[in-house]
Amino acid sequence: MPVSRDMIRAWVRPGAVMRERLAEPVREDRAFLFLLAACGLVFVAQWPRLARQAYLEGEALEPLMGAALMAWVFIAPLLFYGLAALSHLVARLAGGRGSWYGARLALFWSLLCVAPVWLLHGLTAGFIGPSAALTGVGLALLGLFLWIWIASLAVAERGMEAA
């Protein structure tokens, strides 16, 4: 099934979609691609906000975009690898039997699934600016991410014998 269709399905049934992803052969390159695609889309989502900031504050846009590129495409992936490892360790303490790969896949897949909402957040930040609408979209983004990530991590940490 196409990734884009699975992304939308994960909004409603994240555990079922993660079970399907974990049933596929272990491919670290696929998990890494999910992470890079998510970080790339989040970087693109920053453009409207950065353009607004540059216009309102009289700054040059290029340094702002360069900093966002460095943050989202080069630094954030490293931090997300660390967060995936930490989530796996916490799950292990709580009795999880999953793998390091499963924890990474759960986090990276969740980030990719919420990327469309992150794009909406960027548009809201760029066109409306700080407002109740931006706060609402941000809360929806956070809620959707946590919903998908927790459900996906729960499936991944059940281990292969329980799946």
C-alpha positions as CSV (number, residue, x, y, z in Angstrom):
1,M,0.0,0.0,0.0
2,P,1.3,3.5,-0.8
3,V,3.0,5.3,2.1
4,S,0.7,8.4,1.7
5,R,-2.4,6.2,2.2
6,D,-0.9,4.5,5.2
7,M,-0.1,7.9,6.7
8,I,-3.7,8.9,6.7
9,R,-4.8,5.4,7.9
10,A,-2.4,5.8,10.8
11,W,-4.4,8.8,12.0
12,V,-7.3,6.5,12.8
13,R,-5.7,3.1,13.4
14,P,-2.0,3.6,14.2
15,G,-1.5,0.3,15.8
16,A,-2.8,-1.7,12.8
17,V,-0.6,0.3,10.4
18,M,2.4,-0.2,12.7
19,R,1.7,-4.0,12.8
20,E,1.8,-4.0,9.0
21,R,5.0,-2.0,8.9
22,L,6.7,-4.3,11.4
23,A,5.6,-7.4,9.4
24,E,7.7,-6.1,6.5
25,P,11.3,-7.2,6.4
26,V,13.6,-5.1,8.6
27,R,15.0,-2.3,6.5
28,E,17.0,0.3,8.3
29,D,17.2,2.3,5.1
30,R,13.4,2.6,5.0
31,A,13.2,3.8,8.6
32,F,15.9,6.4,7.9
33,L,14.0,7.5,4.8
34,F,10.9,8.0,6.9
35,L,12.9,10.2,9.2
36,L,14.6,12.2,6.5
37,A,11.3,12.7,4.7
38,A,9.6,13.9,7.9
39,C,12.5,16.3,8.7
40,G,12.5,17.6,5.2
41,L,8.8,18.3,5.2
42,V,9.0,20.0,8.6
43,F,11.8,22.2,7.2
44,V,9.6,23.1,4.3
45,A,6.8,23.9,6.8
46,Q,9.0,26.5,8.4
47,W,9.3,28.6,5.2
48,P,6.1,30.6,5.6
49,R,6.9,31.5,9.2
50,L,10.4,32.4,8.4
51,A,9.3,34.6,5.5
52,R,6.9,36.4,7.8
53,Q,9.6,36.9,10.4
54,A,12.0,38.2,7.8
55,Y,9.5,40.6,6.4
56,L,8.2,41.9,9.8
57,E,11.6,42.3,11.4
58,G,13.5,43.4,8.3
59,E,15.9,40.5,8.4
60,A,17.4,38.6,5.5
61,L,15.5,35.4,4.7
62,E,18.5,33.3,3.7
63,P,20.3,33.1,7.1
64,L,17.0,32.2,8.7
65,M,16.4,29.4,6.2
66,G,20.0,28.2,6.5
67,A,19.6,27.9,10.2
68,A,16.3,26.0,9.8
69,L,17.9,23.7,7.3
70,M,20.8,23.0,9.6
71,A,18.4,22.4,12.5
72,W,15.8,20.1,10.8
73,V,17.9,18.2,8.2
74,F,21.2,17.8,10.0
75,I,20.7,18.1,13.8
76,A,17.1,16.9,14.4
77,P,17.6,13.4,12.9
78,L,20.4,12.8,15.4
79,L,18.2,13.9,18.2
80,F,15.3,11.7,17.0
81,Y,17.6,8.7,17.0
82,G,18.4,9.5,20.6
83,L,14.8,9.9,21.5
84,A,13.9,6.6,19.9
85,A,16.6,4.9,21.9
86,L,15.4,6.5,25.1
87,S,11.8,5.5,24.4
88,H,13.0,1.9,23.9
89,L,14.9,1.9,27.2
90,V,11.8,3.3,29.0
91,A,9.6,0.7,27.4
92,R,12.1,-2.0,28.4
93,L,11.8,-0.9,32.0
94,A,8.1,-1.1,31.7
95,G,8.3,-4.7,30.3
96,G,8.6,-4.1,26.6
97,R,10.0,-6.9,24.5
98,G,10.5,-5.0,21.2
99,S,13.6,-4.2,19.3
100,W,15.7,-1.1,18.8
101,Y,14.5,-1.0,15.2
102,G,10.9,-1.2,16.2
103,A,11.3,1.8,18.5
104,R,13.0,3.8,15.8
105,L,10.4,2.8,13.2
106,A,7.6,3.8,15.6
107,L,9.0,7.3,16.2
108,F,10.1,7.9,12.6
109,W,6.8,6.7,11.1
110,S,4.9,8.8,13.6
111,L,6.9,11.9,12.6
112,L,6.2,11.3,8.9
113,C,2.4,10.7,9.6
114,V,2.0,14.1,11.2
115,A,4.0,16.0,8.5
116,P,0.8,17.2,6.7
117,V,-0.4,18.8,9.9
118,W,3.0,20.3,10.4
119,L,2.7,21.9,7.0
120,L,-0.7,23.3,8.1
121,H,1.0,24.6,11.2
122,G,3.6,26.3,9.1
123,L,1.1,28.0,6.9
124,T,-0.9,29.1,9.9
125,A,2.2,30.6,11.5
126,G,3.2,32.3,8.2
127,F,-0.2,33.7,7.2
128,I,-1.9,34.4,10.5
129,G,1.0,34.5,13.0
130,P,0.7,34.1,16.7
131,S,-3.0,33.5,17.4
132,A,-5.6,31.1,18.8
133,A,-5.6,29.4,15.4
134,L,-1.9,28.7,15.6
135,T,-2.2,27.4,19.1
136,G,-5.1,25.2,18.1
137,V,-3.2,23.7,15.1
138,G,-0.2,23.2,17.4
139,L,-2.2,21.3,20.0
140,A,-3.8,19.2,17.2
141,L,-0.4,18.5,15.9
142,L,1.0,17.5,19.3
143,G,-2.1,15.4,20.1
144,L,-2.0,13.5,16.8
145,F,1.7,12.9,17.1
146,L,1.4,11.5,20.6
147,W,-1.6,9.4,19.6
148,I,0.3,7.8,16.7
149,W,3.6,7.5,18.4
150,I,2.3,5.9,21.7
151,A,0.1,3.4,19.8
152,S,2.9,2.5,17.4
153,L,5.5,2.2,20.2
154,A,3.1,0.0,22.1
155,V,2.8,-2.4,19.1
156,A,6.5,-2.3,18.5
157,E,7.3,-3.1,22.1
158,R,5.1,-6.1,22.3
159,G,7.8,-8.0,20.5
160,M,7.6,-10.3,17.5
161,E,6.2,-13.2,19.5
162,A,3.1,-11.1,20.5
163,A,2.6,-9.6,17.0
